[in-house]
Amino acid sequence: MNDNTDKLLEQAIELKENGQTEQAIAAYNQIINIRPDWSVPHYNLGLLHKYECNWQLSFFHNKKATELSPDHEAGWWNLGIAATALQDWRTARQAWNHFGLNLEITDEEPNLNLSKAPVRLDPDGDAEVVWCTRIDPARAVIDNIPLPGSGHRYGDIILNDGAAVGHRINSGREYPVFNELQLLKKSNYSTYSITAYTNDQLNIDKLIELCVGSDVEVEDWSTLCILCKQCSEGTPHDLHDHDLKDSTDDERYIGFASVAKDTLQKVLNNWRAISLCEHSEIKLELN
C-alpha cells in the first residue's frame, strides 16, 4: 500500500468536479497502477465513463470493482447499466439479481414490466419529465408524448440512471424521478400537433376517444407546466410553475403520436364532423 493513494484519490475527484476529465482519468489510472487490488478507483472510473456514455470502459471498470468488492452495490448497479447499454443481457441479469430480481441467467433480453416511473429526458438540456414503463432496472419505454424539443417520441426506449433526482406525486403516491442516460431505440411513432379551436372539455374528450380507437396517442399539451429547476429536481409545488404555451380561452394545443399521418387525418376528419370544431393544419413535429 502506498501512502499517497488517498491523496491521489482526492486529487482525482477534485479534477473531475472541476471538469478536467482527462486529467482525472489519468490520476485514477495512476492509483490503479499503485494499488491494483483497490475497488474504489475502478468504481469511480466506471461512474465517470457512465456519464460520458463510454459503455465499454464503464463496463470494464465496474466489473473490476465488483470482482474486487463483491458486495459493492453501486458497482453492481452501474455494471448492470453498462451491460444493458451493450446488450450483454447475461451480465445485466447477473447484476440485477444482486438486487433481488432472481432472473434466470440467460442471454435473453429482459422484458419485465416492473412499474411506471417518471424519467427526465435530456437532463442537461430542457429536462422534460415524462412517465414511462420500466422494462428492467435500466430501461424504460416512454408512455407520454414528449414535447418535440426533447428529440424523443412516444414509445422510445431509453436508458435510465438508477439514482433518483427529485420526485413526482401521482394519485397520492410519490415516485422517484430517474435521469435519462441515452436513447436506445427510436419508436415507429412520429409526433404531430394541432391547435384545436375549442376549450370545451367534452369536445376534447371526444377527440381522445376517437384517437384511442384508432391507435393514435393524444395529449393535451395545453395542460403541461414548465417547472423551475428547484421543483423539477425536488418535489413540485404550486409556485414557480409556468404554462407551456400562452393560449386563448377558446383553443387547445394538442400533441399526437401516430405511425401514419393519414390515420391521424381520418381521426380529425371524424372529430370535426361529430364536434363541429375546427383546428389548424396538422404539423409534423418530430419524425
C-alpha positions as CSV (number, residue, x, y, z in Angstrom):
1,M,0.0,0.0,0.0
2,N,1.3,3.5,-1.0
3,D,0.6,6.3,1.5
4,N,0.0,8.7,-1.5
5,T,-3.0,6.9,-2.9
6,D,-5.6,8.6,-0.6
7,K,-4.2,12.0,-1.6
8,L,-4.2,11.0,-5.3
9,L,-7.8,9.9,-5.0
10,E,-8.8,13.3,-3.5
11,Q,-7.0,15.0,-6.4
12,A,-8.7,12.8,-9.0
13,I,-12.1,13.5,-7.5
14,E,-11.4,17.3,-7.5
15,L,-10.2,17.2,-11.1
16,K,-13.4,15.5,-12.2
17,E,-15.5,18.1,-10.2
18,N,-13.6,20.9,-12.0
19,G,-14.4,19.4,-15.4
20,Q,-10.8,18.2,-16.0
21,T,-12.0,14.8,-17.1
22,E,-8.8,13.6,-18.9
23,Q,-6.6,14.6,-16.0
24,A,-9.0,12.8,-13.6
25,I,-8.8,9.6,-15.7
26,A,-5.0,9.8,-15.7
27,A,-5.0,10.2,-11.9
28,Y,-7.3,7.2,-11.4
29,N,-5.2,5.0,-13.6
30,Q,-2.1,6.1,-11.6
31,I,-3.8,4.9,-8.4
32,I,-4.7,1.6,-10.1
33,N,-1.1,1.1,-11.1
34,I,-0.1,1.6,-7.5
35,R,-3.0,-0.4,-5.9
36,P,-4.5,-2.8,-8.4
37,D,-6.5,-4.5,-5.7
38,W,-8.4,-1.4,-4.6
39,S,-12.0,-1.2,-6.0
40,V,-12.6,2.5,-5.3
41,P,-10.7,4.0,-8.3
42,H,-12.2,1.3,-10.6
43,Y,-15.7,2.2,-9.4
44,N,-15.0,6.0,-9.8
45,L,-13.7,5.5,-13.3
46,G,-16.8,3.3,-14.1
47,L,-19.0,6.1,-12.8
48,L,-17.1,8.8,-14.8
49,H,-17.4,6.7,-18.0
50,K,-21.1,6.1,-17.4
51,Y,-21.8,9.8,-17.6
52,E,-19.7,10.0,-20.7
53,C,-21.7,7.1,-22.1
54,N,-18.5,5.3,-22.8
55,W,-20.0,1.9,-22.1
56,Q,-17.1,-0.4,-22.8
57,L,-14.9,1.4,-20.3
58,S,-17.7,1.8,-17.8
59,F,-18.4,-2.0,-18.1
60,F,-14.7,-2.9,-17.6
61,H,-14.2,-0.8,-14.5
62,N,-17.5,-1.6,-12.8
63,K,-16.9,-5.3,-13.4
64,K,-13.4,-4.9,-11.9
65,A,-14.9,-3.0,-8.9
66,T,-17.4,-5.8,-8.3
67,E,-14.7,-8.5,-8.6
68,L,-12.5,-6.7,-6.1
69,S,-15.5,-5.9,-3.8
70,P,-18.3,-8.5,-4.4
71,D,-20.7,-6.6,-2.1
72,H,-20.2,-3.2,-3.8
73,E,-23.9,-2.5,-4.6
74,A,-23.3,0.7,-6.6
75,G,-20.7,-1.1,-8.7
76,W,-23.2,-3.8,-9.5
77,W,-25.9,-1.4,-10.4
78,N,-23.6,0.6,-12.8
79,L,-22.4,-2.7,-14.2
80,G,-26.0,-3.6,-14.9
81,I,-26.5,-0.2,-16.7
82,A,-23.3,-0.6,-18.8
83,A,-24.2,-4.2,-19.7
84,T,-27.7,-3.1,-20.7
85,A,-26.3,-0.4,-23.0
86,L,-24.0,-3.0,-24.6
87,Q,-26.9,-5.6,-24.8
88,D,-24.9,-8.0,-22.6
89,W,-28.0,-9.5,-21.2
90,R,-26.3,-12.3,-19.3
91,T,-24.2,-9.8,-17.3
92,A,-27.1,-7.5,-16.8
93,R,-29.2,-10.3,-15.4
94,Q,-26.4,-11.2,-13.0
95,A,-26.2,-7.6,-11.9
96,W,-29.9,-7.2,-11.3
97,N,-30.0,-10.4,-9.3
98,H,-27.9,-8.7,-6.7
99,F,-31.0,-6.5,-6.0
100,G,-33.4,-9.4,-5.6
101,L,-34.9,-9.9,-9.1
102,N,-34.0,-13.6,-9.2
103,L,-33.7,-13.7,-13.0
104,E,-32.6,-16.8,-14.9
105,I,-29.1,-16.3,-16.2
106,T,-29.5,-16.4,-20.0
107,D,-28.6,-14.3,-23.0
108,E,-32.3,-13.3,-23.5
109,E,-33.2,-9.7,-23.4
110,P,-35.3,-9.0,-20.2
111,N,-38.8,-7.6,-20.6
112,L,-40.0,-7.3,-17.1
113,N,-42.7,-4.6,-17.0
114,L,-41.6,-3.6,-13.5
115,S,-43.6,-0.4,-12.8
116,K,-44.4,3.1,-14.0
117,A,-41.8,5.7,-13.4
118,P,-41.1,9.4,-14.3
119,V,-37.9,9.9,-16.3
120,R,-36.2,13.2,-17.0
121,L,-35.3,13.4,-20.7
122,D,-32.2,15.4,-21.7
123,P,-31.4,16.3,-18.1
124,D,-28.7,18.7,-19.1
125,G,-31.0,20.5,-21.6
126,D,-34.7,21.1,-21.5
127,A,-35.1,18.4,-18.8
128,E,-38.6,17.3,-19.6
129,V,-40.1,14.7,-17.2
130,V,-42.3,12.0,-18.8
131,W,-44.0,8.9,-17.5
132,C,-42.5,5.6,-18.6
133,T,-42.9,1.9,-18.2
134,R,-39.8,0.3,-16.8
135,I,-38.9,-2.9,-18.7
136,D,-35.9,-3.6,-16.5
137,P,-34.0,-1.5,-13.9
138,A,-32.1,0.4,-16.6
139,R,-34.6,0.7,-19.4
140,A,-37.9,2.4,-19.8
141,V,-40.5,2.9,-22.6
142,I,-41.9,6.4,-22.9
143,D,-45.7,6.5,-22.3
144,N,-46.2,10.2,-22.8
145,I,-45.9,12.2,-26.0
146,P,-42.7,14.3,-25.2
147,L,-42.5,17.8,-26.5
148,P,-40.7,17.9,-29.8
149,G,-37.7,19.9,-28.4
150,S,-36.8,16.8,-26.4
151,G,-35.9,14.9,-29.5
152,H,-37.9,11.9,-28.2
153,R,-41.1,10.2,-29.2
154,Y,-43.9,8.1,-27.7
155,G,-42.7,4.5,-27.5
156,D,-38.9,5.3,-27.5
157,I,-36.8,3.0,-25.3
158,I,-34.4,4.9,-23.1
159,L,-31.5,4.0,-20.8
160,N,-32.1,5.5,-17.3
161,D,-29.8,6.1,-14.4
162,G,-30.5,4.4,-11.1
163,A,-30.2,7.4,-8.7
164,A,-33.4,9.4,-8.0
165,V,-33.2,13.1,-8.8
166,G,-36.4,14.6,-7.4
167,H,-39.9,13.1,-7.1
168,R,-43.3,13.3,-8.7
169,I,-46.7,12.6,-7.0
170,N,-49.4,10.8,-8.8
171,S,-52.7,9.7,-7.2
172,G,-51.2,10.4,-3.8
173,R,-48.2,8.3,-4.3
174,E,-44.6,9.6,-4.5
175,Y,-42.4,8.3,-7.4
176,P,-38.6,8.8,-7.8
177,V,-37.5,10.6,-11.0
178,F,-34.7,9.0,-12.9
179,N,-32.5,10.8,-15.3
180,E,-32.1,9.5,-18.9
181,L,-28.6,8.5,-19.9
182,Q,-29.2,7.7,-23.6
183,L,-31.8,7.0,-26.2
184,L,-31.5,3.3,-27.0
185,K,-34.2,2.6,-29.6
186,K,-36.3,5.1,-31.6
187,S,-40.0,4.2,-31.9
188,N,-42.1,4.0,-35.1
189,Y,-44.3,6.8,-34.0
190,S,-44.0,10.4,-35.3
191,T,-45.1,13.4,-33.3
192,Y,-47.7,15.8,-34.7
193,S,-49.6,18.7,-33.3
194,I,-52.6,20.9,-33.9
195,T,-54.3,23.9,-32.3
196,A,-57.9,22.9,-31.7
197,Y,-60.3,25.8,-31.7
198,T,-62.3,24.8,-28.7
199,N,-62.0,24.9,-25.0
200,D,-64.9,22.6,-24.3
201,Q,-63.6,19.6,-22.4
202,L,-66.4,17.4,-23.9
203,N,-65.0,18.1,-27.3
204,I,-61.5,17.2,-26.2
205,D,-62.8,14.0,-24.5
206,K,-64.5,13.0,-27.8
207,L,-61.1,13.6,-29.7
208,I,-59.3,11.4,-27.1
209,E,-62.0,8.7,-27.5
210,L,-61.6,8.7,-31.3
211,C,-57.8,8.5,-31.0
212,V,-57.9,5.6,-28.6
213,G,-60.0,3.6,-31.1
214,S,-57.6,4.3,-34.0
215,D,-54.1,3.6,-32.5
216,V,-53.3,7.3,-32.2
217,E,-51.9,8.6,-29.0
218,V,-53.0,12.0,-27.9
219,E,-52.1,14.5,-25.2
220,D,-53.4,18.0,-24.3
221,W,-50.1,19.9,-24.2
222,S,-52.0,23.0,-23.0
223,T,-52.2,21.4,-19.6
224,L,-48.4,21.0,-19.2
225,C,-46.4,23.2,-16.9
226,I,-42.7,24.1,-17.0
227,L,-41.1,23.7,-13.6
228,C,-38.2,25.7,-12.1
229,K,-35.1,23.6,-11.6
230,Q,-35.6,23.5,-7.9
231,C,-39.1,22.0,-8.3
232,S,-38.0,19.7,-11.2
233,E,-35.2,18.1,-9.1
234,G,-37.3,18.1,-6.0
235,T,-41.0,17.6,-5.3
236,P,-43.0,20.1,-7.4
237,H,-45.3,22.6,-5.7
238,D,-47.7,25.2,-7.0
239,L,-45.3,28.1,-7.0
240,H,-42.8,28.5,-9.9
241,D,-45.0,26.7,-12.3
242,H,-45.5,28.2,-15.7
243,D,-47.9,27.4,-18.6
244,L,-46.2,25.7,-21.5
245,K,-47.8,27.9,-24.1
246,D,-49.9,31.0,-24.0
247,S,-53.3,30.2,-25.4
248,T,-56.7,31.9,-25.7
249,D,-59.8,30.8,-23.8
250,D,-61.1,29.1,-26.9
251,E,-58.2,26.9,-28.1
252,R,-56.1,23.9,-27.0
253,Y,-52.6,22.9,-28.1
254,I,-52.8,19.1,-28.8
255,G,-50.0,16.7,-29.4
256,F,-50.4,13.3,-31.2
257,A,-48.2,10.2,-31.8
258,S,-49.1,8.2,-34.9
259,V,-47.4,5.8,-37.2
260,A,-49.1,7.4,-40.2
261,K,-50.3,10.9,-40.8
262,D,-53.2,9.6,-42.8
263,T,-54.5,7.7,-39.8
264,L,-54.4,10.9,-37.7
265,Q,-56.1,12.9,-40.5
266,K,-59.0,10.4,-40.6
267,V,-59.4,10.8,-36.8
268,L,-59.5,14.6,-37.1
269,N,-62.0,14.5,-40.0
270,N,-64.3,12.3,-37.9
271,W,-63.9,14.6,-34.9
272,R,-64.7,17.7,-37.0
273,A,-67.9,16.0,-38.3
274,I,-69.0,15.0,-34.8
275,S,-68.0,18.0,-32.8
276,L,-68.3,20.7,-35.5
277,C,-64.9,22.0,-34.2
278,E,-62.2,23.4,-36.4
279,H,-58.4,23.0,-36.0
280,S,-55.2,24.2,-37.5
281,E,-53.3,22.2,-40.1
282,I,-51.5,19.1,-38.8
283,K,-47.9,20.0,-38.0
284,L,-45.2,17.3,-38.1
285,E,-43.1,18.0,-35.0
286,L,-40.7,15.0,-35.0
287,N,-40.3,12.2,-37.5
